[in-house]
């Protein structure tokens, strides 16, 4: 399947910004989580070798459901207000904190399932992608749950961009996180 390969290609490029890029790309065992609306995919790879791949029924829609439940809004209103960041003051401490804890638990269980079903006993790095990956507190929650270095897999990091095409990286949920696969597909025409 081309989609997982494209996502891995874009994520592997991010390892070139590690302190020792050659070592990082070929030796680090990396867990890449793509948090989509209704599901999350996990790919564990080392260099060009895919060791494990699994989808699970957990996604960012859980955050929208939490907003709907907490504030009594429709799905459309909850999603619109979440994307516009027009949420009540108690949102970070209630809905967002709960979602980040739940997401970290789900990702931690998925990673533990990989470790229990293979000869590996740890991964070296966790990368998070998808529109919900940049939610405030999620990286810290995943790091605390897994005990592994965790970073965002923004495929535009390290790329030159014109001002008109620049992604606003000041926003925690900046859209670059949702373009990992698209970036990997575009990279097919370039040498690694």
C-alpha positions as CSV (number, residue, x, y, z in Angstrom):
1,X,0.0,0.0,0.0
2,X,1.4,3.4,-1.0
3,X,-0.1,5.5,1.8
4,X,1.9,4.0,4.7
5,X,5.1,4.0,2.6
6,X,4.6,7.7,1.8
7,X,4.0,8.5,5.4
8,X,7.2,6.6,6.5
9,X,9.2,8.4,3.7
10,X,8.2,11.8,5.0
11,X,8.7,10.8,8.6
12,X,12.2,9.4,7.9
13,X,13.2,12.7,6.3
14,X,12.5,14.3,9.7
15,X,15.2,12.1,11.3
16,X,17.7,13.9,9.1
17,X,17.4,16.8,11.6
18,X,18.5,14.6,14.5
19,X,22.0,15.1,16.1
20,X,23.5,12.3,14.1
21,X,21.3,12.0,10.9
22,X,23.0,9.0,9.3
23,X,22.6,7.0,12.6
24,X,19.1,8.2,13.2
25,X,17.8,7.2,9.8
26,X,19.3,3.7,9.8
27,X,19.5,2.7,13.4
28,X,16.6,4.3,15.3
29,X,13.5,2.2,15.8
30,X,10.7,4.7,15.3
31,X,7.1,4.4,16.1
32,X,4.9,6.7,13.9
33,X,1.4,7.3,15.0
34,X,-1.0,9.0,12.6
35,X,-4.0,10.2,14.5
36,X,-6.9,10.5,12.0
37,X,-10.5,11.3,12.7
38,X,-11.8,7.8,13.3
39,X,-8.7,5.7,13.6
40,X,-5.0,5.8,14.4
41,X,-2.4,4.0,12.5
42,X,0.9,2.8,14.0
43,X,3.9,2.0,11.9
44,X,7.2,0.9,13.5
45,X,10.2,1.2,11.2
46,X,14.0,1.3,11.2
47,X,15.6,2.8,8.1
48,X,13.7,1.4,5.1
49,X,12.5,-1.7,7.0
50,X,8.9,-1.8,8.3
51,X,8.7,-4.0,11.4
52,X,5.1,-3.5,12.3
53,X,1.9,-1.9,11.1
54,X,-1.5,-1.7,12.8
55,X,-4.7,0.4,12.7
56,X,-6.9,0.9,15.8
57,X,-10.3,2.3,16.3
58,X,-9.3,5.5,18.1
59,X,-9.2,8.9,16.6
60,X,-9.6,12.6,17.0
61,X,-13.4,12.3,16.8
62,X,-13.2,11.4,20.5
63,X,-12.2,15.0,21.1
64,X,-15.2,16.3,19.2
65,X,-17.5,13.8,21.1
66,X,-16.1,15.1,24.4
67,X,-16.8,18.7,23.4
68,X,-20.3,17.8,22.3
69,X,-21.0,16.0,25.6
70,X,-19.4,18.7,27.8
71,X,-21.1,21.6,26.2
72,X,-24.3,20.1,24.7
73,X,-23.3,21.2,21.2
74,X,-24.1,19.5,17.8
75,X,-21.2,17.7,16.0
76,X,-21.0,20.6,13.5
77,X,-20.8,23.3,16.1
78,X,-18.3,21.3,18.2
79,X,-16.0,20.8,15.3
80,X,-16.3,24.3,14.0
81,X,-15.6,25.8,17.4
82,X,-12.7,23.4,18.0
83,X,-11.0,24.3,14.7
84,X,-11.6,28.0,15.3
85,X,-10.3,27.6,18.9
86,X,-13.5,29.3,20.1
87,X,-14.0,27.1,23.2
88,X,-15.0,27.9,26.8
89,X,-12.3,28.7,29.3
90,X,-12.7,25.3,31.1
91,X,-11.9,23.4,27.9
92,X,-8.2,22.8,28.5
93,X,-8.7,21.5,32.0
94,X,-11.7,19.3,31.3
95,X,-12.2,18.0,27.7
96,X,-8.7,18.5,26.4
97,X,-6.9,17.0,29.4
98,X,-9.2,14.0,29.4
99,X,-8.7,13.5,25.6
100,X,-4.9,13.7,25.9
101,X,-4.8,11.2,28.8
102,X,-7.1,8.8,26.9
103,X,-5.1,9.2,23.6
104,X,-1.8,8.7,25.5
105,X,-3.2,5.5,27.0
106,X,-4.4,4.2,23.6
107,X,-1.1,4.9,22.0
108,X,0.8,3.4,24.9
109,X,-1.3,0.2,24.7
110,X,-0.7,0.0,20.9
111,X,3.0,0.4,21.4
112,X,3.1,-2.2,24.2
113,X,1.2,-4.6,21.9
114,X,4.0,-4.2,19.4
115,X,6.7,-4.7,22.0
116,X,4.9,-7.8,23.4
117,X,4.4,-9.4,20.0
118,X,8.0,-8.9,18.6
119,X,11.6,-9.4,19.7
120,X,11.9,-5.6,20.3
121,X,11.8,-4.4,23.9
122,X,11.8,-0.6,23.2
123,X,11.5,2.0,20.5
124,X,13.9,4.9,20.3
125,X,11.5,7.6,19.2
126,X,7.8,8.3,18.9
127,X,6.5,10.6,16.1
128,X,3.0,11.9,16.1
129,X,1.1,13.1,13.0
130,X,-2.5,14.0,12.1
131,X,-4.5,17.1,12.8
132,X,-4.9,16.3,16.5
133,X,-1.2,15.4,17.1
134,X,-0.3,19.0,18.0
135,X,-3.0,19.4,20.7
136,X,-1.5,21.1,23.8
137,X,-0.4,18.5,26.3
138,X,-0.6,15.5,24.0
139,X,3.2,15.1,23.4
140,X,3.8,15.4,27.1
141,X,1.1,12.8,27.9
142,X,2.5,10.3,25.3
143,X,6.0,10.9,26.6
144,X,4.9,10.2,30.2
145,X,2.9,7.1,29.1
146,X,5.6,5.5,27.0
147,X,8.8,6.8,28.5
148,X,10.1,7.5,25.0
149,X,11.3,10.7,23.3
150,X,8.2,12.0,21.4
151,X,8.0,14.7,18.7
152,X,5.6,16.0,16.1
153,X,6.0,14.7,12.6
154,X,5.5,17.9,10.7
155,X,6.6,17.1,7.2
156,X,7.3,20.8,6.5
157,X,10.0,21.1,9.1
158,X,13.3,21.8,7.5
159,X,11.8,22.8,4.2
160,X,12.0,26.2,2.6
161,X,8.6,27.8,1.9
162,X,7.5,31.0,0.5
163,X,5.5,33.3,2.8
164,X,2.2,32.6,1.0
165,X,2.5,28.9,1.4
166,X,3.9,29.0,5.0
167,X,2.1,26.9,7.5
168,X,1.4,28.8,10.8
169,X,3.6,26.7,13.1
170,X,2.6,28.9,16.1
171,X,-0.7,27.1,16.2
172,X,-0.5,23.8,18.2
173,X,-2.9,22.1,15.7
174,X,-1.1,23.6,12.7
175,X,-2.2,22.0,9.4
176,X,1.2,20.6,8.5
177,X,0.7,17.6,10.7
178,X,-2.2,16.5,8.5
179,X,0.0,16.4,5.4
180,X,2.5,13.7,6.2
181,X,1.3,11.3,3.5
182,X,0.9,14.0,0.9
183,X,4.4,15.2,1.6
184,X,5.7,11.6,1.3
185,X,4.0,11.2,-2.0
186,X,5.5,14.5,-3.3
187,X,9.0,13.3,-2.2
188,X,8.8,10.4,-4.5
189,X,10.3,12.5,-7.3
190,X,13.3,13.5,-5.1
191,X,16.3,11.3,-4.2
192,X,16.6,10.5,-0.5
